Amino acid sequence: MYPYPSRTGSKVSRRAFLRRCAAVGAATAIGCAQTVRQQAVTPVRPAARSDDRPNIIVLVADDQRWDSLGCAGNPILKTPHIDALAADGVRFRQSFSTTAICPSSRASIFSGLHTRCHGIDNFDASLPAAVWQNSYPMQLRAAGYRTGFVGKWGVGNTLPTNDFDYFAGFSGQGNYFEPGRTKHLTTVQGDQAVEFLRGCRADKPFCLSVSFKAPHVQDEGRNMPGIYAKYPYDLAFQPLFQNVTVPFPKTVDSTPQPEFLKRSLNGTREAPDFSPANYQEAMKALYRLITGIDVAVGRIMDAVRDIGAEQNTVVMYTSDHGSFYGEHGFGGKWIMYEEAIRSPLILHDPRAPRQLRGTTRDQMVLNIDRSPTLLALAGIDAPPPVQGRSFLPVIYEPSLRGRPEWFYQQTFRDGNTIAATEGIRTEQWKYVRYIDTQPVYEQLFNLKVDPREETNLATDARYLDMLNKLRERWVVWGEGLNSWRNDAPWKDPV
């Protein structure tokens, strides 16, 4: 037995405590944790509402990888406002995207589904109506939340304007500086987020999703000279990082890559931006774009305080996936190296017990887990077909094990210029399969001893058993995803 009080005051086991929390949602989990702290006599002040459902803010950067934050140990980049969320919240160090390309990952964040199931594997497709109805914005709105969306929609060309109470989104990639506009897009998005917050009522919970374009490359800038054309930051930040030297990636020349990867977009599109000749300029431009996000986050949090909602507003900060900054000789994302698939993830909940704040977690969590977690915060069970799972239990019970393995798929080929990739990632091992190559090209990495993924063990006979085991798991996962139905409960393949 563990000292977890029940509603009647008797002690219950940890398993019973977690089962009860999972059954009734995050609100009970938070309440249980507060009782453990013996703080029930001083309940958290709701934002002038009769119910205690939290307000929710979801902040999604574009192509920002996990180590591009001060709180993640970056020695040069300063992100004080995002770092403050981590300092008073929980930061996940093993957060991954199940598909590292913008439309697919954003669809997974909304829906809680793998790409093979939501079907967004091109820029034009929109989420099927039945899938969209199970998304966190639609579920929260149906539950009485005032919903808002700001920024890059990223999932097809049809904008769901009428599915939000406030919509300031755009299709496509957008531009950091629109014609005739001197204000940077990140600043505009901050303005729109603040406008939504100022329109919220004290008696109605809200969910605001802000999807930044930064620090994504400016596509049109590829045809223009200069790094600034590709990474147009707010010139107010130009003085930053002038007198620093950003360390060059240690893996840029460490492992010879097969020719098909050198010829792919990973080797040809952004990779030249991170060559020795351009590296300092490109990285400082990226860091200035991220600085702009951090300033916008600060403005958003100021607005939350201005409307008196700071004690009952949960903030999630994340990205759709990561990006190469020259590692392995690559730029962009897409393939299954850590630089491309790992993203930042912070959950800041002002109602959480004090001892949980400023902590980190090393359990593996996925982009498909965002949606069910957001629903759990509002006390809503994720619809049965959803494949993600709430990560609130590992926040409140750090000893719990996270996912033991997960499936990766990136089959967005873009005219065969992107290497289609699938694989399995466990806590220690990574199996990568380039499914279009003949013969199939495979990689096997032992991440415990080779975290930079410099030694491919797929052709080493000593690791044949592990290779075959992960090949089998790849087959089992593929078959399981192929059998998914939107009208049936989902269970991870065993």
Protein Blocks (a to p, Z undefined) as FASTA:
>chain_A
ZZddcfkopacdfklmmmmmmmnojklmmmmmmmmnopmmmccddehiabfcdcdddddd
ehiafklcfklopakbccfklmmmmmmmccdfbbcdfbdcfklmmmmmmnopafklnopa
bfkbccdfklmmmpmklmmmmnopacddedjeknajbdckklpfbdcbdehjbpfbdghi
abdfklmmmmmmmmmmmmpcfkbccddddddfblcdcfklmmpgcjklmmcccfklmmgo
klcccdddfklmmpccdfklmmmmklmmmmmmmgmklmmmmmmmmmmmmmmmmmmmmmmm
mmmmmnopmmmcccddddfbdcdehighiahehiacfklmpccdddddfkbcfklgopac
fbdcdfklmmmmmmmmnopacdfklmbdcfklmmmmmmbccdfbdcdddfbfggolaccd
dddddfkbccdddfkbccdddddddfklmmnopaccklgmklmmmmmmmmmmmmmmmmmm
mmpcfkbccdddZZ
